[in-house]
Amino acid sequence: MVAGPPPPDNLILLCSAHHRALHRGEFAIKSLGGQLFSFHRSDGSTIEQAPAGHKPDGWEADTTIEDDAVLPISPGRHLDAGYATEVLYAAWAWKARQSNDDLAAA
């Protein structure tokens, strides 16, 4: 196992719901390199096409965010602290597992 942070090519941004579903084993992601990924069901079969989505009842688009925006945070908006905390905790837990693996291998 290689120590250190994952290469940027292997990183993918997920919403908090899919991040939790990934950790629960509801699906898996395999990095193919070059920012390409394959997605797999819990039985290992490949998800060829994303399931059809729908907006929740009563949901309305935020018209202050451009369709091609990279960051939805703009003046007057706030950071989703819950999501940021989840990401920081996952990074901390991953690093702790790496340290434990390194100690066990020594």
Backbone as a chain_set.jsonl record, in Angstrom:
{"seq": "MVAGPPPPDNLILLCSAHHRALHRGEFAIKSLGGQLFSFHRSDGSTIEQAPAGHKPDGWEADTTIEDDAVLPISPGRHLDAGYATEVLYAAWAWKARQSNDDLAAA", "coords": {"N": [[0.846, -1.176, 0.0], [0.525, 2.226, -0.767], [1.795, 4.984, 0.971], [0.519, 8.147, 2.114], [-1.429, 10.911, 0.741], [-4.334, 10.284, -1.383], [-3.891, 10.127, -4.96], [-4.75, 13.039, -6.891], [-6.142, 12.354, -9.192], [-7.726, 10.245, -8.47], [-9.798, 11.171, -6.991], [-13.161, 11.949, -6.202], [-16.093, 13.903, -6.173], [-18.807, 13.744, -4.047], [-22.251, 14.029, -3.159], [-23.607, 14.455, 0.166], [-25.49, 12.443, 0.745], [-24.921, 10.369, -1.093], [-22.295, 9.918, -0.384], [-22.556, 8.831, 2.199], [-24.055, 6.551, 1.493], [-22.17, 5.178, -0.024], [-20.29, 4.517, 1.976], [-21.897, 2.839, 3.455], [-21.937, 0.675, 1.855], [-23.714, 0.439, -0.238], [-23.181, 0.924, -2.851], [-20.31, 0.898, -5.056], [-17.291, 2.537, -6.07], [-14.976, 2.583, -8.663], [-11.813, 3.717, -9.501], [-10.681, 4.657, -12.653], [-8.603, 6.055, -13.554], [-7.348, 9.173, -14.891], [-9.481, 10.803, -14.096], [-11.727, 9.264, -14.571], [-14.351, 7.018, -13.785], [-15.855, 3.969, -12.647], [-18.988, 2.684, -11.666], [-20.535, 0.588, -9.281], [-22.929, -1.871, -8.312], [-23.941, -3.258, -5.107], [-23.682, -5.981, -5.431], [-21.59, -6.177, -7.139], [-22.004, -5.879, -9.863], [-21.82, -3.788, -12.769], [-22.936, -0.438, -12.882], [-24.409, 0.805, -15.506], [-25.826, 3.008, -16.392], [-26.942, 5.954, -14.875], [-29.522, 5.825, -12.422], [-32.824, 7.04, -13.074], [-33.579, 10.264, -11.951], [-35.455, 12.429, -9.772], [-36.928, 15.496, -8.811], [-37.505, 16.461, -5.429], [-40.816, 16.81, -4.021], [-42.075, 20.076, -4.047], [-39.598, 21.244, -4.335], [-37.578, 23.854, -5.549], [-35.51, 25.326, -8.004], [-32.515, 27.149, -7.241], [-32.311, 30.176, -8.407], [-30.292, 32.007, -8.283], [-27.917, 30.776, -8.637], [-25.702, 30.002, -11.15], [-26.176, 27.832, -13.983], [-23.852, 26.544, -14.801], [-22.183, 26.719, -12.652], [-19.406, 26.122, -10.522], [-18.879, 26.222, -7.798], [-21.381, 26.413, -5.441], [-21.441, 28.344, -3.501], [-21.84, 31.631, -2.825], [-21.603, 35.242, -2.463], [-23.33, 36.093, 0.485], [-24.285, 33.556, 0.878], [-23.878, 30.377, 2.58], [-21.417, 28.062, 3.888], [-21.892, 24.553, 3.842], [-21.712, 23.264, 6.717], [-22.137, 20.799, 7.935], [-21.717, 18.909, 5.882], [-19.035, 19.564, 5.27], [-17.831, 18.821, 7.674], [-18.315, 16.05, 7.635], [-16.658, 15.298, 5.481], [-14.119, 16.055, 6.454], [-13.969, 14.374, 8.714], [-14.032, 11.843, 7.454], [-11.614, 11.958, 6.045], [-9.841, 12.091, 8.207], [-10.381, 9.616, 9.454], [-9.62, 7.845, 7.416], [-6.873, 8.423, 7.271], [-6.121, 7.602, 9.843], [-6.658, 4.839, 9.647], [-4.749, 4.183, 7.717], [-2.372, 4.688, 9.15], [-2.638, 2.742, 11.153], [-2.54, 0.432, 9.564], [0.066, 0.665, 8.588], [1.496, 0.382, 10.983], [0.796, -2.227, 11.693], [1.958, -3.637, 9.616], [4.621, -3.342, 10.139]], "CA": [[0.0, 0.0, 0.0], [1.286, 3.467, -0.859], [1.451, 5.943, 2.019], [0.291, 9.51, 1.65], [-2.787, 11.196, 0.275], [-4.648, 9.687, -2.681], [-3.602, 11.01, -6.092], [-5.94, 13.821, -7.263], [-6.863, 11.661, -10.258], [-8.611, 9.244, -7.889], [-10.781, 11.822, -6.132], [-14.467, 12.223, -6.798], [-16.952, 14.663, -5.277], [-20.125, 13.153, -3.866], [-23.132, 14.703, -2.209], [-23.548, 13.76, 1.451], [-26.318, 11.229, 0.715], [-24.188, 9.321, -1.794], [-21.105, 9.628, 0.422], [-22.981, 7.891, 3.241], [-24.442, 5.293, 0.836], [-20.922, 4.51, -0.387], [-19.74, 3.935, 3.201], [-22.788, 1.752, 3.889], [-21.77, -0.44, 0.926], [-24.836, 0.356, -1.174], [-22.57, 0.896, -4.172], [-18.856, 1.071, -4.996], [-16.714, 3.327, -7.158], [-13.624, 2.161, -9.035], [-11.113, 4.734, -10.275], [-10.089, 4.142, -13.88], [-7.537, 6.984, -13.915], [-7.771, 10.276, -15.773], [-10.77, 11.285, -13.601], [-12.798, 8.392, -15.05], [-14.751, 6.113, -12.723], [-16.978, 3.062, -12.91], [-19.846, 2.58, -10.503], [-20.949, -0.806, -9.163], [-23.921, -2.209, -7.289], [-23.363, -4.015, -3.994], [-23.358, -7.341, -5.895], [-20.421, -6.08, -8.008], [-22.352, -5.596, -11.251], [-21.575, -2.404, -13.168], [-24.081, 0.443, -13.131], [-24.115, 1.366, -16.823], [-26.494, 4.295, -16.54], [-27.481, 6.434, -13.601], [-30.973, 5.708, -12.316], [-33.558, 8.283, -13.295], [-33.788, 11.041, -10.745], [-36.572, 13.362, -9.78], [-36.807, 16.484, -7.745], [-38.482, 16.27, -4.35], [-42.004, 17.665, -4.06], [-41.891, 21.412, -3.499], [-38.25, 21.768, -4.574], [-37.445, 24.864, -6.597], [-34.109, 25.641, -8.275], [-32.016, 28.436, -6.756], [-32.012, 30.912, -9.639], [-29.108, 32.851, -8.104], [-26.756, 29.961, -8.969], [-25.606, 29.748, -12.585], [-26.242, 26.414, -14.326], [-22.511, 25.981, -14.958], [-21.384, 27.099, -11.482], [-18.603, 25.073, -9.91], [-19.119, 26.338, -6.368], [-22.661, 27.077, -5.197], [-21.328, 29.339, -2.437], [-21.65, 32.969, -3.371], [-21.836, 36.219, -1.391], [-24.632, 35.97, 1.133], [-24.613, 32.141, 1.083], [-23.026, 29.819, 3.628], [-20.826, 26.745, 3.73], [-22.62, 23.469, 4.484], [-20.78, 22.804, 7.746], [-22.346, 19.366, 8.157], [-21.004, 18.199, 4.825], [-17.601, 19.79, 5.446], [-17.424, 18.004, 8.812], [-18.277, 14.667, 7.163], [-15.462, 15.123, 4.657], [-12.946, 16.108, 7.332], [-13.949, 13.16, 9.524], [-13.655, 10.727, 6.584], [-10.172, 12.08, 5.79], [-9.17, 11.74, 9.448], [-10.53, 8.174, 9.661], [-8.785, 7.194, 6.401], [-5.482, 8.576, 7.691], [-5.933, 6.749, 11.012], [-6.568, 3.457, 9.155], [-3.454, 4.041, 7.063], [-1.375, 4.601, 10.207], [-2.784, 1.437, 11.785], [-2.041, -0.554, 8.605], [1.524, 0.798, 8.572], [2.004, -0.189, 12.242], [0.594, -3.678, 11.635], [2.895, -4.19, 8.627], [6.012, -3.206, 10.644]], "C": [[0.895, 1.244, 0.0], [0.828, 4.422, 0.23], [1.24, 7.316, 1.417], [-1.115, 9.696, 1.142], [-3.051, 10.531, -1.075], [-4.297, 10.655, -3.805], [-4.869, 11.78, -6.488], [-6.775, 13.163, -8.357], [-7.885, 10.663, -9.722], [-9.705, 9.85, -7.026], [-12.065, 12.109, -6.901], [-15.32, 12.941, -5.758], [-18.332, 14.012, -5.247], [-20.963, 14.036, -2.953], [-23.13, 13.875, -0.931], [-24.376, 12.469, 1.443], [-25.574, 10.084, 0.033], [-22.896, 8.96, -1.068], [-21.45, 8.609, 1.505], [-23.366, 6.544, 2.632], [-23.206, 4.495, 0.424], [-20.323, 3.822, 0.837], [-20.605, 2.806, 3.743], [-22.687, 0.546, 2.96], [-22.894, -0.595, -0.065], [-24.375, 0.386, -2.622], [-21.074, 1.096, -3.975], [-18.412, 1.881, -6.212], [-15.311, 2.813, -7.405], [-13.005, 3.263, -9.887], [-10.465, 4.067, -11.483], [-8.916, 4.998, -14.336], [-8.077, 8.077, -14.824], [-9.12, 10.856, -15.4], [-11.943, 10.53, -14.219], [-13.072, 7.357, -13.975], [-15.807, 5.149, -13.244], [-17.714, 2.885, -11.587], [-20.451, 1.178, -10.484], [-21.968, -0.986, -8.054], [-23.24, -3.035, -6.202], [-23.037, -5.457, -4.385], [-22.16, -7.358, -6.852], [-20.738, -5.774, -9.459], [-22.201, -4.097, -11.536], [-22.884, -1.66, -13.375], [-23.754, 1.171, -14.434], [-24.689, 2.767, -17.0], [-27.074, 4.693, -15.19], [-28.991, 6.243, -13.574], [-31.63, 7.07, -12.539], [-33.783, 8.98, -11.965], [-35.023, 11.906, -10.873], [-36.385, 14.335, -8.63], [-37.862, 16.211, -6.68], [-39.666, 17.217, -4.516], [-41.697, 19.001, -3.403], [-40.522, 22.017, -3.743], [-38.265, 22.757, -5.725], [-35.957, 25.171, -6.768], [-33.757, 27.011, -7.711], [-31.544, 29.213, -7.984], [-30.819, 31.845, -9.503], [-27.819, 32.089, -8.428], [-26.78, 29.672, -10.467], [-25.624, 28.248, -12.852], [-24.87, 25.772, -14.408], [-21.594, 26.315, -13.774], [-20.626, 25.889, -10.946], [-18.845, 25.06, -8.405], [-20.441, 27.056, -6.132], [-22.613, 28.125, -4.093], [-21.02, 30.692, -3.068], [-21.89, 33.971, -2.236], [-23.25, 36.09, -0.828], [-25.051, 34.532, 1.374], [-23.645, 31.577, 2.113], [-22.486, 28.442, 3.244], [-21.695, 25.718, 4.44], [-21.669, 22.813, 5.485], [-20.94, 21.316, 8.032], [-21.587, 18.538, 7.136], [-19.497, 18.355, 4.992], [-17.068, 18.939, 6.593], [-17.344, 16.531, 8.418], [-17.005, 14.388, 6.373], [-14.211, 15.118, 5.522], [-12.85, 14.85, 8.194], [-13.513, 11.962, 8.676], [-12.16, 10.762, 6.283], [-9.383, 11.676, 7.028], [-9.211, 10.221, 9.664], [-9.663, 7.398, 8.668], [-7.324, 7.256, 6.821], [-5.181, 7.691, 8.899], [-5.819, 5.284, 10.598], [-5.227, 3.204, 8.492], [-2.346, 3.882, 8.089], [-1.429, 3.246, 10.884], [-2.272, 0.326, 10.878], [-0.527, -0.543, 8.564], [2.124, 0.165, 9.82], [1.893, -1.723, 12.22], [1.591, -4.343, 10.683], [4.335, -4.174, 9.137], [6.411, -4.331, 11.555]], "O": [[1.908, 1.288, 0.699], [-0.369, 4.65, 0.403], [1.732, 7.605, 0.326], [-1.905, 8.752, 1.114], [-2.118, 10.246, -1.824], [-4.392, 11.869, -3.628], [-5.963, 11.218, -6.424], [-7.982, 13.389, -8.439], [-8.808, 10.276, -10.438], [-10.466, 9.118, -6.393], [-12.047, 12.46, -8.081], [-15.261, 12.605, -4.575], [-18.942, 13.765, -6.288], [-20.43, 14.713, -2.074], [-22.7, 12.722, -0.939], [-23.985, 11.494, 2.084], [-25.591, 8.955, 0.522], [-22.452, 7.814, -1.132], [-20.72, 7.638, 1.705], [-23.038, 5.5, 3.196], [-23.202, 3.268, 0.515], [-19.894, 2.671, 0.752], [-20.099, 1.91, 4.418], [-23.282, -0.496, 3.235], [-23.029, -1.653, -0.681], [-25.088, -0.069, -3.517], [-20.619, 1.42, -2.878], [-19.082, 1.898, -7.245], [-14.54, 2.626, -6.464], [-13.596, 3.695, -10.877], [-9.788, 3.047, -11.356], [-8.301, 4.723, -15.366], [-9.128, 7.925, -15.446], [-9.84, 11.352, -16.267], [-13.03, 11.088, -14.375], [-12.148, 6.869, -13.326], [-16.557, 5.471, -14.165], [-17.106, 2.935, -10.518], [-20.831, 0.642, -11.525], [-21.891, -0.35, -7.003], [-22.096, -3.46, -6.362], [-22.203, -6.093, -3.741], [-21.758, -8.421, -7.324], [-19.832, -5.44, -10.223], [-22.423, -3.257, -10.664], [-23.824, -2.188, -13.969], [-22.906, 2.063, -14.449], [-24.1, 3.607, -17.68], [-27.625, 3.865, -14.464], [-29.668, 6.469, -14.577], [-31.054, 8.112, -12.226], [-34.137, 8.344, -10.973], [-35.563, 12.085, -11.965], [-35.762, 14.02, -7.616], [-38.974, 15.783, -6.989], [-39.528, 18.299, -5.085], [-41.121, 19.044, -2.317], [-40.291, 23.177, -3.401], [-38.895, 22.515, -6.754], [-35.226, 25.265, -5.782], [-34.586, 27.921, -7.7], [-30.481, 28.921, -8.531], [-30.371, 32.419, -10.495], [-26.746, 32.689, -8.488], [-27.769, 29.156, -10.988], [-25.138, 27.471, -12.031], [-24.726, 24.584, -14.118], [-20.373, 26.206, -13.882], [-21.147, 24.774, -10.923], [-19.0, 23.994, -7.809], [-20.61, 28.192, -6.575], [-23.636, 28.734, -3.777], [-20.022, 30.841, -3.773], [-22.336, 33.58, -1.157], [-24.227, 35.991, -1.57], [-26.076, 34.296, 2.014], [-22.681, 32.249, 2.479], [-23.041, 27.757, 2.384], [-22.188, 25.986, 5.535], [-20.911, 21.911, 5.13], [-19.957, 20.644, 8.342], [-20.897, 17.58, 7.486], [-18.759, 17.377, 4.868], [-15.969, 18.393, 6.498], [-16.411, 15.834, 8.818], [-16.353, 13.364, 6.574], [-13.337, 14.27, 5.344], [-11.756, 14.317, 8.384], [-12.707, 11.15, 9.131], [-11.507, 9.719, 6.264], [-8.366, 10.993, 6.917], [-8.199, 9.614, 10.014], [-9.04, 6.403, 9.038], [-6.611, 6.255, 6.738], [-4.107, 7.094, 8.975], [-4.981, 4.557, 11.131], [-4.628, 2.144, 8.676], [-1.47, 3.033, 7.924], [-0.387, 2.653, 11.165], [-1.642, -0.62, 11.351], [0.106, -1.598, 8.512], [3.148, -0.515, 9.738], [2.798, -2.422, 12.677], [2.017, -5.474, 10.915], [5.18, -4.91, 8.626], [7.537, -4.354, 12.051]]}, "num_chains": 1, "name": "protein.A"}
